[in-house]
Amino acid sequence: MSRSVVAALALIALTGPGAEAKIINTPHDFSPASWSNGEICKPCHIPHDASATVTAAPLWNHEVTNATFTVYSSPTMDALPGQPSGVSKLCLSCHDGTIGLDAFGGQSGTVFMSPTNYAYRGTNLADDHPISFTYDTALANADGELFDPATTPSGLGGTIANDILFNDRVECSSCHDVHVSRGDGTCMACHFPNRDASLRKDNTGSALCLTCHDK
């Protein structure tokens, strides 16, 4: 099998059928950074010798955070957020500032996300949208202001459950897609208008928020 065919198969495996993965020139294209050695994919993924324990993302190549997080809570919230898990834990392995951006390929990290960086989340997530909780029909019925994820269209081609959730759970990637760059509308009009939040769909008119929230 030729190298070009192998490379093509690897790309398909990483992006999946019908994916619109275009990471080049997005905030997660780290190739211009000195610590990336010009690599785009390798800080997160690798075709050989990938992590045998990480299953939330394909062919994982980055060190994973072991931090304990303070999570969002509210007396009016019907869901039960836990410690970040799945793909959210992978996101936080850079965004919590405890693991080096360059901690990939078995190397110790030396370059950490600064608390002054607009994307820095730290380990206190009490002021962030809750993640790593189950969002199902039962929660929607109990809450009364959430759409049923099993039947409600996401605006991305399928239902909320199919397109937005990960194993029926809300995670960082429910709203954000590191492989694309889309309009940020409402949020970014005030919050860092010159930044890109890599949202899964345009949030103009709070469209992304209103995908799940029945307001």
Secondary structure, 3 states (H helix, E strand, C coil): CCHHHHHHHHHHHHHCCCCCCCCCCCCCCCCCCHHHCCCCCCCCECCCCCCCCCCCCCCECECCCCCCCECCCCCCCCCCCCCCCHHHHHHHHHHCCCCCCCCECCCCCCCCCCCCCCCCCCCECCCCCCCCEECCHHHHHHHCCECCCCCCECCCCCEHHHHCCECCEECHHHHECCCCCCCCHHHHHHCCCCCCCCECCCCHHHCCHHHHECC
